[in-house]
Amino acid sequence: MANFTLRLTAQRKASVRARRESADDWANSQHLDAGARDKDDQGMNFRSDNTAPVAEEIMAALTAVNHETAAAYGADAWSQRLDNAFSDLFETDVRVFTVASGTAANAISLASMTPPWGAVICHREAHIECDECGAPEFYAGGAKLVLADGEKAKLAPAALREAVARNARGIHSVTPAVASISQATERGAVYSPEEVAALGDVCKTAGLRLHMDGARFANAVAALGCAPADVTWKAGVEVLSFGATKNGAMAAEAVVCFDAALAESIARLRKRGGHLFCKGRYPAAQLLAYIEDGLWLRLAAHANAMARQLGEAAAAHVSVPVESNQVFIKPGAAALEALRAAGAEFYDWGAEGSGEARLVVSWSQAREDIEAMRELLASLR
């Protein structure tokens, strides 16, 4: 049995590598060239991967389930396949709960893992801290986010231990309950399986649960070339917010639960929070199409490869190593204005006036945009 498991894991890792290597071939077949951009699209849009369209394969899956009636509230045939499909993907039994947004996935996940008097320890730049309008605290009934620092928006084991110690004043402080990490991080960095496992060890020692915000989980796995299991439950992750919307889906995210003891709480929090879809077949069909033949990794690998090209062109100004589909540059405020004047669209990043910016490459980025942006970045002095 052990030999079989090792052989199966090796086969899956080889499959991941093969999918990464075929990313360019796939992109060529999808017409991601100079003619791919809509005539009404203005400028080179590197604001966010949320701006990208829905992948043709996802649209086809939606069309395929749109011809007849189906049972409601997750009792349809497609929703019923999700647990098995994701269990195969992660090489262990999981429960899967579809939701409409990454914020919902994070908030519901964390609320299932902490009491109202608990603390969720996360990085200072984490999405749950900066971009979710207090949703995790709201869903959890008042649980507190405890912030920690770390390079590249990564939560380090030492910082996690310090945050736990800082909140160990008995009845006078919140109870550390969960550590939450982003994969990839808000600075585009990717946790290796070993890094996640190190955090998992700290959580186990301190009695914390471990949550992963996987809004860009596909980009991280494509970059690592590992099996999804290696960087999640095998490393100590108990709940994963599995993102798809940024990578080709249409408002389809999922809470992937590796700990069966949390499943009932997640199910009820989802319903109470208004995220139990009546027509559950639509998000389910998207997620099945997304994972079952490796589409999720092909899309992500292509975006990652294009981001690396931008990073190479802007090498002198890259402020964080390019590891996924996000590129951070710091050429100064005047240079950023020059890029905008030439038609580039992106968000400023970091402190106001820092002269830093974030460029995000989507799965559908037009080749002409990449080439034009490469030329602009290479021209910066």
matplotlib code that plots the C-alpha trace (Angstrom):
import matplotlib.pyplot as plt

x = [0.0, 2.8, 4.6, 1.4, 0.8, 4.4, 4.0, 0.7, 2.1, 5.1, 2.7, 0.7, 3.8, 4.9, 1.5, 1.8, 5.2, 3.8, 0.9, 3.3, 5.5, 2.4, 1.2, 2.7, 1.2, -2.2, -1.9, -1.1, -4.3, -6.4, -5.7, -3.9, -2.3, -2.4, -6.0, -7.3, -8.0, -11.4, -11.4, -13.2, -10.5, -8.4, -4.7, -2.6, -4.6, -2.4, -4.6, -5.8, -6.5, -10.1, -10.5, -10.0, -12.9, -14.2, -12.3, -14.0, -13.9, -15.7, -18.3, -18.8, -19.4, -22.0, -23.8, -23.7, -25.7, -28.1, -30.5, -32.8, -34.0, -31.8, -32.2, -31.6, -29.3, -26.5, -28.5, -27.8, -25.5, -22.7, -22.5, -22.7, -19.5, -17.5, -16.3, -15.0, -13.4, -11.5, -10.7, -9.0, -7.2, -5.9, -5.4, -7.5, -11.2, -12.4, -15.7, -16.3, -18.6, -19.1, -19.4, -19.5, -16.4, -13.0, -14.1, -17.0, -14.7, -12.2, -14.9, -16.8, -13.6, -12.2, -15.6, -15.7, -12.2, -12.3, -14.7, -15.8, -13.2, -10.5, -7.6, -6.7, -3.0, -2.1, 0.4, -0.1, -0.6, -3.0, -6.2, -8.3, -6.8, -6.6, -9.4, -12.3, -14.1, -14.0, -15.9, -13.9, -14.5, -18.1, -18.7, -16.8, -18.9, -16.1, -12.9, -9.8, -7.1, -3.7, -1.1, 2.5, 5.3, 7.4, 9.3, 7.3, 4.0, 4.9, 4.1, 7.3, 7.3, 9.1, 6.5, 3.7, 5.2, 5.7, 2.0, 0.9, 3.0, 1.8, -1.8, -1.2, -2.6, -5.3, -8.8, -7.5, -6.5, -8.1, -7.3, -5.0, -7.1, -6.1, -3.1, -4.1, -1.6, -2.1, -0.9, 0.3, 0.9, -0.2, 3.3, 3.3, 5.5, 4.9, 5.2, 7.1, 5.7, 8.5, 7.6, 3.9, 4.9, 7.0, 4.0, 1.9, 4.3, 4.1, 0.3, 0.2, 2.5, 0.4, -3.0, -3.9, -5.7, -4.2, -6.1, -4.9, -6.3, -5.9, -7.3, -4.2, -3.7, -3.4, -0.6, 1.2, 0.9, 1.8, 4.9, 5.9, 5.3, 4.2, 1.0, -1.7, -1.7, 2.0, 1.3, -2.0, -3.2, 0.1, 1.7, -1.0, -3.6, -7.1, -9.2, -8.4, -10.2, -9.8, -9.9, -11.0, -12.5, -9.1, -8.0, -10.8, -14.0, -17.1, -17.8, -16.9, -14.8, -14.9, -14.1, -12.2, -12.4, -9.7, -11.0, -14.4, -15.1, -15.4, -17.7, -21.0, -20.0, -19.0, -22.2, -24.3, -22.2, -22.5, -26.3, -26.7, -24.4, -26.4, -23.9, -25.8, -26.5, -30.0, -28.8, -25.7, -25.0, -23.6, -20.6, -20.1, -19.9, -17.3, -15.1, -15.3, -14.3, -11.6, -9.8, -10.7, -8.4, -5.8, -7.2, -6.6, -2.8, -2.5, -4.2, -2.1, 1.2, 0.6, 0.0, 3.1, 5.2, 4.1, 4.7, 8.3, 8.8, 7.7, 9.9, 12.9, 12.3, 12.0, 14.8, 16.5, 13.3, 11.7, 11.1, 10.0, 11.2, 8.6, 7.3, 3.7, 1.6, 2.2, 5.1, 6.1, 8.3, 9.7, 11.1, 9.8, 6.7, 7.9, 8.6, 5.2, 3.5, 5.4, 4.2, 0.6, 1.0, 2.1, -1.2, -0.3, -2.9, -1.9, -2.2, 0.3, 1.5, 3.1, 3.2, 1.8, 4.4, 6.7, 7.0, 6.1, 3.5, 1.9, 1.4, -0.9, -0.9, -4.1, -4.6, -5.9, -3.4, -2.9, 0.5, 0.7, 0.2, 3.0, 5.4, 4.4, 4.8, 8.1, 9.4, 8.2, 9.7, 13.0, 13.2, 13.0, 16.1]
y = [0.0, 2.4, 1.7, 2.2, 5.6, 6.7, 5.7, 7.5, 10.6, 10.5, 10.1, 13.1, 15.3, 14.2, 15.2, 18.7, 19.2, 18.1, 20.6, 23.4, 22.5, 22.5, 25.9, 27.7, 25.1, 25.6, 29.4, 29.2, 27.3, 29.9, 32.8, 34.8, 36.9, 40.5, 39.9, 38.6, 42.1, 43.5, 46.6, 48.5, 47.6, 50.6, 50.4, 47.7, 46.5, 45.1, 46.3, 42.9, 39.3, 40.0, 42.1, 39.1, 37.4, 33.9, 31.1, 29.4, 26.0, 27.5, 29.1, 25.8, 24.1, 26.6, 26.2, 22.4, 22.5, 25.2, 23.1, 21.4, 21.5, 20.3, 19.8, 23.0, 23.9, 21.5, 18.4, 18.5, 16.0, 18.4, 19.6, 16.0, 15.3, 18.1, 16.2, 13.3, 15.4, 17.5, 14.5, 13.0, 16.3, 16.6, 12.8, 12.7, 13.0, 16.6, 18.4, 21.3, 24.3, 26.7, 30.4, 33.5, 35.3, 35.0, 37.2, 34.9, 31.9, 33.4, 34.8, 31.5, 29.5, 31.6, 31.8, 28.0, 27.9, 30.5, 31.5, 35.1, 35.7, 34.2, 35.6, 35.1, 35.7, 36.9, 39.1, 42.8, 42.9, 39.9, 40.3, 39.5, 42.5, 45.0, 44.2, 42.5, 45.3, 43.4, 40.4, 37.8, 39.6, 40.0, 36.4, 35.2, 37.3, 39.7, 37.6, 39.8, 39.8, 39.9, 41.2, 40.1, 41.1, 39.2, 39.6, 39.3, 39.3, 35.9, 34.9, 33.5, 30.9, 33.2, 36.0, 33.5, 32.4, 36.0, 36.8, 33.8, 34.9, 38.5, 37.3, 34.9, 37.0, 34.7, 36.2, 39.6, 38.8, 37.2, 33.5, 32.7, 30.3, 30.4, 31.3, 32.4, 32.6, 33.6, 31.3, 33.2, 36.1, 39.7, 40.4, 37.5, 35.2, 31.5, 29.3, 26.1, 22.9, 23.1, 26.6, 25.7, 22.7, 24.8, 27.0, 23.9, 22.7, 26.0, 25.8, 22.3, 23.2, 26.3, 24.6, 26.8, 25.8, 26.7, 28.4, 29.1, 31.9, 30.4, 33.2, 32.5, 28.9, 27.8, 30.3, 29.0, 25.3, 26.0, 27.8, 25.1, 22.1, 20.1, 18.2, 20.3, 18.0, 18.8, 22.4, 22.0, 19.2, 17.3, 20.5, 21.1, 23.2, 22.4, 24.7, 26.2, 29.0, 27.7, 30.5, 30.2, 33.6, 35.3, 32.5, 32.0, 31.3, 33.4, 34.1, 30.5, 30.0, 27.1, 26.3, 23.1, 21.4, 18.8, 18.4, 16.6, 18.1, 21.5, 20.6, 21.1, 24.5, 25.6, 24.4, 26.3, 29.5, 29.4, 29.1, 31.7, 34.1, 33.9, 31.9, 28.7, 28.9, 27.9, 26.9, 25.2, 23.4, 26.6, 27.2, 23.4, 22.9, 25.7, 24.1, 20.7, 22.0, 24.0, 21.1, 17.9, 18.1, 20.5, 23.7, 25.5, 24.8, 25.6, 29.0, 29.8, 28.6, 30.8, 33.9, 33.1, 32.8, 36.1, 37.8, 36.4, 38.1, 41.5, 40.9, 40.2, 43.4, 45.5, 43.7, 46.8, 48.0, 44.8, 45.3, 41.7, 38.6, 37.4, 34.0, 34.0, 36.3, 39.5, 41.8, 44.6, 47.4, 50.5, 52.8, 56.0, 58.2, 60.0, 56.7, 55.3, 58.4, 57.9, 54.3, 55.5, 58.2, 55.4, 53.5, 51.2, 50.6, 49.3, 50.1, 52.0, 49.9, 50.4, 53.7, 56.8, 58.4, 55.4, 55.1, 51.4, 49.6, 46.2, 44.7, 41.6, 39.3, 37.4, 34.1, 35.9, 38.7, 39.7, 39.0, 42.5, 43.9, 41.8, 42.9, 46.5, 46.5, 44.8, 47.5, 50.2, 48.5, 47.9, 51.6, 52.8, 54.4]
z = [0.0, 0.9, -2.4, -4.3, -2.5, -3.3, -7.0, -7.3, -5.7, -8.1, -11.1, -9.9, -9.5, -13.0, -14.3, -12.7, -14.3, -17.7, -17.4, -16.7, -19.7, -21.9, -20.8, -23.9, -26.3, -24.6, -24.8, -28.5, -29.1, -27.2, -29.5, -26.8, -29.4, -30.7, -31.9, -28.5, -27.1, -27.6, -29.7, -26.9, -24.4, -23.6, -22.6, -21.2, -18.2, -15.4, -12.6, -11.4, -12.6, -11.5, -14.7, -17.0, -18.9, -18.2, -19.9, -22.8, -21.1, -18.1, -20.4, -22.2, -18.8, -17.9, -21.2, -20.8, -17.5, -18.7, -20.8, -18.2, -14.6, -11.7, -8.0, -5.9, -3.0, -3.8, -4.4, -8.2, -9.9, -10.4, -6.8, -5.7, -7.6, -6.0, -2.9, -4.9, -7.6, -5.0, -2.9, -5.9, -6.5, -2.9, -2.4, 0.7, 1.7, 1.7, 1.9, -0.6, -0.2, -3.1, -2.5, -4.6, -3.5, -1.9, 1.0, 1.7, 1.5, 4.0, 6.4, 6.5, 6.9, 9.7, 11.5, 11.6, 13.2, 16.0, 18.8, 19.0, 21.7, 19.5, 17.5, 13.9, 13.4, 9.9, 8.0, 8.1, 4.4, 4.3, 2.2, 5.3, 7.0, 4.2, 1.7, 3.3, 5.2, 8.5, 7.1, 9.0, 12.3, 11.4, 10.5, 13.5, 15.9, 16.9, 16.7, 16.4, 13.7, 15.2, 12.8, 12.3, 9.9, 7.5, 4.2, 1.0, 3.0, 4.4, 7.9, 9.5, 12.2, 14.6, 14.0, 14.6, 17.9, 19.0, 18.2, 20.2, 23.2, 22.9, 23.4, 26.3, 29.2, 30.2, 30.5, 29.6, 26.0, 23.0, 22.6, 19.7, 17.6, 14.0, 11.8, 8.3, 5.4, 1.7, -1.1, -3.1, -0.8, -1.4, -2.6, -5.1, -3.0, -2.8, 0.3, -0.3, 1.3, 3.8, 4.8, 5.3, 7.3, 9.6, 10.3, 10.7, 13.4, 15.3, 15.1, 16.4, 19.3, 20.2, 19.7, 16.6, 13.5, 10.1, 7.3, 3.8, 1.6, -1.8, -4.0, -6.2, -5.2, -8.8, -9.5, -6.4, -7.3, -10.9, -9.7, -7.2, -9.5, -6.4, -5.7, -4.1, -1.1, -0.4, 0.3, 2.1, 4.4, 4.4, 5.8, 8.4, 6.6, 7.8, 5.7, 2.3, 0.5, -3.0, -5.6, -9.2, -10.2, -10.7, -12.9, -15.5, -13.6, -13.1, -9.4, -8.3, -5.2, -2.7, 0.9, 0.9, 4.4, 5.3, 8.8, 8.9, 12.4, 10.8, 8.0, 9.8, 11.0, 7.6, 6.1, 8.6, 8.4, 4.6, 4.8, 7.5, 5.7, 2.5, 0.4, -0.2, -3.9, -4.9, -8.4, -7.1, -10.4, -11.9, -9.6, -9.3, -13.1, -13.3, -10.6, -12.1, -15.5, -13.8, -12.0, -13.8, -16.8, -15.4, -16.8, -13.6, -13.8, -17.5, -17.0, -14.0, -15.6, -18.6, -16.4, -14.3, -17.4, -18.8, -15.4, -15.4, -18.8, -17.3, -14.3, -16.6, -18.5, -15.3, -13.5, -12.3, -10.6, -9.3, -5.6, -4.8, -6.7, -9.2, -8.1, -9.4, -11.6, -9.7, -10.5, -8.1, -9.3, -7.7, -10.3, -8.7, -9.0, -12.2, -14.0, -13.0, -14.4, -17.6, -17.8, -17.4, -20.0, -22.4, -21.8, -18.9, -16.2, -12.7, -9.1, -6.9, -4.0, -0.7, 1.2, -0.5, -2.7, -2.5, -6.3, -6.1, -8.2, -8.7, -12.1, -12.3, -15.3, -16.0, -17.8, -20.8, -21.1, -24.8, -26.1, -27.6, -24.1, -22.7, -25.5, -25.3, -21.5, -21.7, -24.0, -21.6, -18.6, -20.3, -21.2, -17.6, -16.2]

ax = plt.figure().add_subplot(projection="3d")
ax.plot(x, y, z, "-o")
ax.set_aspect("equal")
plt.show()
